[in-house]
C-alpha cells in the first residue's frame, strides 16, 4: 500500500475510534426518545416549545441545521462584503426560507435574489425588501404577477433580455398604472439567458429607459460556469473571461449616457474575486449551508477543499435494516434526493448508493461494524437547490438539542412525515 493509502486508512481508523468513543458515552439505547411525548410533536413545534426535542426524536429523513456553523457562514460572507466594499443580494433558491433571508438582511444584505416569481412573492410578502428576480417574465402568468408584485412592493426588481418581453411588461404595467424596476440580463458564459453584450445590450437598455412603465436599474451578469470551476486560479480565469464582455457593455452604455446602475452576479465559488471584475453586488447562495460538490472545487488557500464556509446543514437519516455484509439500508432514498456524491458526516469510510424511492444504502469495505438498526446517520447532500426542494422545514440544532424550526417554501408537508 502506498504512503498516501496508509495515511488515508489511518485517518479513517482514527475517525472511527473517535466516533465509537462518542457513541459509548451516550445514555441508553434510546437516549431521550422514550421520554419525548410524540403525540405532541407538531403541537410543540407550533408553540415553539422544544423541551426534550433532540435529534433522536425527529422524523427521518429530515434537514438539520447546525445553528453555530450556519451563523458563522453568514458572518463570514457579511464581513467580506463590508471589507471589500461590495453589496450582498444573496440568492434564496438554495434555502427558500424567509427566516434565513431575514438573518441575511440583518447582517447588511441590500435584498435577496430569487429564481422564480413564487420565491419572489414569498420573500416580498415576508417583509424582505429589494428582491431581484433573475428569470424574465416570459409567460402571461409571470408578466401579470411581476407587475402586481411591482405595484405591491416598489423595491422589487426583475430581469429582461428580450424586446418582446419588454413590450408585454409595458402593456401590463400601463394597465395596472405601475412603474416596474427592470435589470437587463447580459450574456456571461451561460447560454441559458442573457442578451449579447455590446450594442444589442445597450439598445435593449435604451428601450427600457424610453418606457414610461419601466425604470432601468442596471445589469445582471451571472457567470454560472465559473462558480464550480475547480481550483481558485482556474476559477478566477474563467470568471474574468465570462465577465469581459459585460465590462465592455458597461463602458459602451456609459458613453451612450445610460446610468451606471447595479452590476449583479457572482456566486459562492467566486465571491472573493468578482469585486475586481466589475460587479457591484453578489448573488451568492450556497455559502449558508455548503454542499459536497461545492466543497470539492477548492479554495484560495486550499486547492483540494473549499474551506471558507462550513457544512452547516445535513440530512438526518435512520438505519432501517442490516442483513448483508458491508452495507446498511437507510430511509434516505430517491424521493429524498440521495446522490452518489453525498458524503456521510463524520464517517469518511462510508459511501452512499441508491436502492429505491424510499431506500438508500450505506456501504463500506472497512469498518462499519459500529452501525446498527435504528442508528441515526447524517449526510451532507450534493446539491442544495435540489435537496431543499424536497423538504418542508429545517430543524435548527445547537449540538443535539433542537432550538427552532424554520419552514421551507414549496411543499405543504414532506411525504416522509
C-alpha positions in Angstrom: 0.0 0.0 0.0 1.3 3.5 -0.8 2.1 6.0 1.9 -0.9 8.1 0.8 -3.1 5.0 1.2 -1.7 4.1 4.6 -2.3 7.7 5.8 -5.9 7.7 4.5 -6.6 4.4 6.2 -5.1 5.6 9.5 -7.2 8.8 9.3 -10.4 6.7 8.8 -9.4 4.4 11.8 -8.8 7.4 14.0 -12.1 9.0 13.0 -13.9 5.7 13.7 -12.4 5.4 17.1 -13.5 8.9 18.0 -17.0 8.1 16.8 -17.2 4.9 18.8 -15.9 6.7 21.9 -18.7 9.3 21.5 -21.3 6.5 20.9 -20.2 4.7 24.1 -20.8 7.9 26.1 -24.4 8.1 25.0 -27.0 7.4 27.7 -29.2 4.3 26.9 -30.3 2.7 23.7 -33.0 5.2 23.0 -31.4 8.3 24.6 -34.2 10.9 25.1 -36.6 9.1 22.7 -38.5 7.2 25.5 -39.3 10.4 27.4 -40.5 12.5 24.5 -44.3 12.9 24.0 -44.5 12.1 20.3 -48.3 12.8 20.2 -47.4 16.4 20.9 -44.7 16.7 18.3 -46.5 19.0 15.9 -48.2 21.0 18.6 -44.8 21.6 20.3 -43.4 22.9 17.0 -46.4 25.2 16.5 -45.9 26.6 20.0 -42.1 26.9 19.7 -41.8 24.5 22.6 -38.7 22.5 22.0 -38.2 21.0 25.5 -36.7 17.5 25.2 -36.7 17.7 21.4 -33.4 16.3 20.4 -32.2 14.9 17.1 -33.1 11.3 18.1 -36.8 12.1 18.2 -37.0 13.7 14.7 -38.8 12.0 11.8 -36.4 11.0 9.1 -35.2 11.8 6.5 -35.2 15.5 7.6 -32.9 18.5 7.3 -31.0 19.7 10.3 -29.1 23.0 10.5 -26.2 23.4 12.9 -27.0 27.0 14.1 -23.5 27.8 15.2 -21.9 26.8 11.9 -24.7 28.5 10.0 -24.3 31.8 11.8 -20.5 31.6 11.2 -21.1 31.2 7.5 -23.4 34.2 7.4 -21.0 36.4 9.3 -18.0 35.4 7.1 -19.8 36.5 4.0 -21.2 39.6 5.5 -17.8 40.6 6.9 -16.2 40.0 3.5 -18.8 42.2 1.7 -18.2 45.1 4.2 -14.4 44.8 4.0 -14.3 44.5 0.2 -16.9 47.3 -0.4 -19.3 45.1 -2.4 -23.0 44.7 -1.6 -24.7 41.4 -0.9 -28.0 40.3 -2.5 -27.9 36.6 -1.6 -29.8 34.0 -3.6 -32.7 32.3 -1.8 -33.1 29.4 -4.3 -30.8 27.5 -2.0 -32.7 27.8 1.3 -36.2 29.1 0.2 -36.6 30.4 3.8 -37.9 33.8 4.9 -36.3 33.1 8.3 -32.9 32.8 6.7 -33.4 35.8 4.5 -34.2 38.0 7.5 -31.0 36.9 9.1 -29.0 37.8 5.9 -30.7 41.2 5.8 -29.9 41.8 9.5 -26.3 41.4 8.7 -26.3 44.0 5.9 -27.7 42.4 2.7 -29.4 45.0 0.5 -32.0 42.5 -0.6 -32.2 38.9 -1.9 -32.1 37.2 -5.3 -34.8 34.8 -6.3 -35.1 32.2 -9.1 -38.9 32.1 -9.5 -41.7 34.6 -9.3 -43.1 32.4 -6.5 -39.9 32.7 -4.5 -40.1 36.5 -5.1 -43.6 36.7 -3.8 -42.8 34.6 -0.7 -39.8 36.9 0.2 -41.6 40.2 -0.5 -44.7 39.2 1.4 -42.4 38.0 4.2 -41.2 41.6 4.6 -37.9 41.3 2.6 -37.2 44.4 0.5 -35.0 44.6 -2.6 -36.0 41.2 -4.1 -34.4 40.7 -7.6 -36.0 38.0 -9.7 -33.4 36.6 -12.1 -35.6 35.0 -14.7 -37.5 37.2 -17.1 -41.3 37.0 -17.1 -42.0 35.4 -20.5 -45.4 33.9 -19.9 -48.6 36.0 -19.4 -48.9 34.5 -15.9 -45.5 35.6 -14.9 -45.8 39.0 -16.5 -49.0 39.8 -14.6 -47.6 38.5 -11.3 -44.4 40.5 -11.8 -46.4 43.7 -12.5 -48.7 43.1 -9.5 -45.7 42.5 -7.2 -44.1 45.7 -8.5 -47.2 47.5 -7.5 -47.4 46.0 -4.1 -43.6 46.3 -3.5 -41.9 49.2 -5.3 -38.5 47.8 -4.3 -39.0 44.6 -6.3 -36.8 44.2 -9.4 -36.8 41.7 -12.3 -34.6 41.0 -15.3 -35.3 41.1 -19.1 -33.2 40.1 -22.1 -35.8 40.3 -24.9 -37.7 43.2 -26.5 -40.8 41.1 -26.8 -40.9 40.7 -23.0 -40.4 44.4 -22.6 -43.5 45.0 -24.8 -45.6 42.6 -22.7 -44.5 44.3 -19.5 -45.2 47.7 -20.9 -48.7 46.8 -21.8 -49.5 45.1 -18.4 -47.8 47.8 -16.4 -49.7 50.6 -18.2 -53.0 48.8 -17.4 -52.0 48.4 -13.8 -50.7 52.0 -13.6 -47.4 50.9 -12.2 -43.7 51.5 -13.0 -41.5 48.4 -12.8 -37.8 48.3 -11.9 -36.0 46.4 -14.6 -32.5 45.0 -14.9 -31.1 43.9 -18.3 -29.6 40.4 -18.2 -26.5 40.1 -20.4 -24.6 37.0 -21.5 -21.9 35.9 -19.1 -20.9 32.5 -20.2 -24.1 30.6 -19.6 -26.2 30.0 -22.8 -29.5 29.8 -20.8 -30.1 33.5 -20.8 -28.7 37.0 -21.4 -28.7 39.3 -24.4 -25.5 39.6 -26.4 -23.0 42.1 -25.0 -22.2 45.4 -26.7 -24.6 47.3 -28.9 -27.6 44.8 -28.6 -27.5 45.0 -24.8 -27.2 48.9 -24.8 -30.1 49.2 -27.3 -32.3 47.0 -25.0 -31.4 49.1 -22.0 -32.3 52.2 -24.0 -35.6 50.6 -24.8 -36.2 50.2 -21.1 -35.1 53.8 -20.4 -37.6 55.1 -23.0 -40.5 53.4 -21.4 -42.9 55.3 -19.1 -43.7 52.0 -17.4 -40.1 50.9 -16.5 -37.0 52.2 -14.9 -33.6 50.9 -15.9 -31.8 49.7 -12.8 -28.6 48.2 -14.2 -27.3 44.9 -15.4 -27.2 41.2 -14.3 -24.3 39.0 -15.4 -24.3 35.6 -13.8 -21.2 33.5 -14.7 -22.6 30.1 -13.6 -19.8 28.2 -15.4 -17.2 29.8 -13.2 -18.8 29.0 -9.9 -17.9 25.3 -9.9 -14.7 25.5 -11.8 -12.1 23.6 -9.8 -9.1 25.5 -8.4 -9.2 29.1 -7.3 -6.8 30.3 -10.1 -8.7 28.5 -12.8 -12.0 29.8 -11.4 -10.7 33.4 -11.4 -9.6 33.0 -15.0 -13.0 31.6 -16.1 -14.9 34.3 -14.2 -12.7 37.0 -15.8 -13.3 35.6 -19.3 -17.1 35.4 -18.7 -17.4 38.9 -17.4 -15.1 40.5 -20.0 -18.0 41.2 -22.5 -20.1 42.6 -19.6 -17.5 45.2 -18.8 -17.3 46.2 -22.5 -21.1 46.6 -22.4 -21.0 48.8 -19.3 -18.3 51.0 -20.9 -20.4 51.4 -24.1 -23.5 52.2 -22.0 -21.7 55.0 -20.2 -20.7 56.5 -23.5 -24.4 56.3 -24.6 -25.4 58.2 -21.4 -27.1 55.4 -19.6 -27.0 55.5 -15.8 -24.4 53.1 -14.3 -26.9 51.2 -12.1 -26.1 47.9 -10.4 -24.0 45.1 -11.9 -25.3 42.0 -10.2 -23.9 38.5 -10.3 -21.3 36.3 -8.7 -21.6 33.1 -6.6 -20.3 31.4 -3.5 -17.4 30.0 -5.7 -16.4 33.4 -7.0 -17.3 35.7 -4.1 -13.8 36.8 -3.3 -12.7 37.6 -6.9 -15.7 39.3 -8.7 -15.3 42.7 -7.0 -12.2 43.2 -9.1 -14.1 42.0 -12.2 -16.7 44.8 -12.3 -19.6 43.5 -10.1 -21.2 45.9 -7.6 -23.2 43.2 -5.8 -23.0 39.5 -5.2 -25.8 36.9 -5.6 -24.1 34.1 -3.5 -26.4 31.5 -2.1 -24.8 28.2 -1.2 -22.5 29.6 1.4 -25.2 29.5 4.1 -25.1 25.6 4.1 -22.5 24.4 1.6 -22.8 21.1 -0.1 -20.4 18.3 -1.0 -19.9 19.4 -4.6 -19.1 22.9 -3.7 -16.6 21.8 -1.1 -14.7 19.9 -3.8 -14.0 23.0 -6.0 -11.1 24.1 -3.8 -10.5 27.5 -2.2 -7.9 30.3 -2.4 -5.7 28.7 0.3 -6.6 25.0 -0.2 -6.8 23.8 -3.8 -8.5 20.5 -2.7 -11.1 21.6 -0.2 -13.1 24.8 -0.2 -13.0 25.6 3.5 -14.1 29.3 3.5 -17.5 28.1 4.7 -18.7 25.2 6.8 -21.1 22.3 6.1 -23.8 23.6 8.3 -26.8 21.6 7.1 -27.2 17.8 6.9 -29.9 15.3 6.1 -30.6 13.1 9.1 -31.5 9.5 8.2 -32.1 6.3 10.0 -30.6 2.8 9.5 -33.7 0.6 8.7 -32.2 -2.8 8.0 -28.9 -4.7 8.1 -28.7 -8.3 6.8 -25.8 -8.1 4.3 -22.1 -7.7 4.9 -20.7 -4.2 4.3 -24.0 -2.4 3.9 -27.0 -1.0 5.7 -30.3 0.2 4.4 -31.3 3.7 5.3 -34.5 5.7 4.8 -32.9 8.3 2.6 -33.8 7.3 -1.0 -34.5 8.7 -4.4 -37.6 10.7 -3.3 -35.4 12.4 -0.6 -32.8 13.2 -3.3 -30.0 10.9 -2.4 -26.9 11.3 -4.6 -23.8 9.1 -5.0 -21.7 12.2 -4.4 -23.3 12.8 -1.0 -20.9 12.4 2.0 -21.6 10.8 5.4 -20.8 13.2 8.2 -18.0 12.0 10.4 -17.7 8.7 8.6 -15.5 9.1 5.6 -15.1 5.3 5.2 -18.8 5.0 4.3 -20.2 5.6 0.8 -23.8 6.1 -0.3 -25.7 4.3 -3.0 -29.3 4.3 -4.3 -31.7 1.5 -3.6 -35.2 2.8 -4.4 -37.7 5.5 -3.9 -37.7 5.3 -0.1 -34.4 3.4 0.4 -30.7 4.2 0.2 -27.6 2.3 1.1 -24.6 2.9 3.3 -21.7 0.8 2.0 -18.2 0.2 3.4 -15.3 -2.2 2.8 -13.5 -1.5 6.0 -15.2 -0.7 9.4 -18.9 0.0 9.7 -19.4 -2.6 12.4 -20.4 0.2 14.8 -23.6 0.7 12.8 -26.8 -1.0 13.9 -30.5 -0.9 13.1 -32.1 2.3 14.5 -28.9 4.4 14.4 -29.1 7.9 13.1 -26.6 9.0 10.4 -26.2 12.5 9.0 -25.4 13.1 5.3 -24.0 16.2 3.5 -26.1 16.5 0.3 -24.5 17.1 -3.1 -26.8 19.8 -4.5 -28.6 22.2 -2.1 -31.0 23.6 -4.6 -32.5 20.2 -5.4 -32.4 18.8 -1.9 -34.1 21.7 -0.1 -36.9 21.5 -2.7 -37.8 18.0 -1.2 -38.4 19.1 2.4 -40.8 21.4 4.2 -38.8 22.5 7.2 -35.4 22.9 8.8 -34.8 21.6 12.3 -32.4 24.0 13.9 -30.0 22.4 16.3 -27.5 23.6 18.8 -25.5 20.4 19.4 -28.0 17.7 19.8 -30.8 20.0 21.0 -33.4 21.3 18.6 -33.9 25.0 19.3 -36.2 26.1 16.4 -37.9 25.1 13.2 -38.0 27.2 10.1 -40.4 26.4 7.2 -39.1 25.8 3.7 -41.2 27.1 0.8 -42.5 24.7 -1.8 -44.3 21.9 0.0 -47.4 21.6 2.1 -45.7 18.8 4.1 -42.9 16.4 3.5 -44.1 12.9 2.5 -41.7 11.4 5.0 -43.6 12.9 7.8 
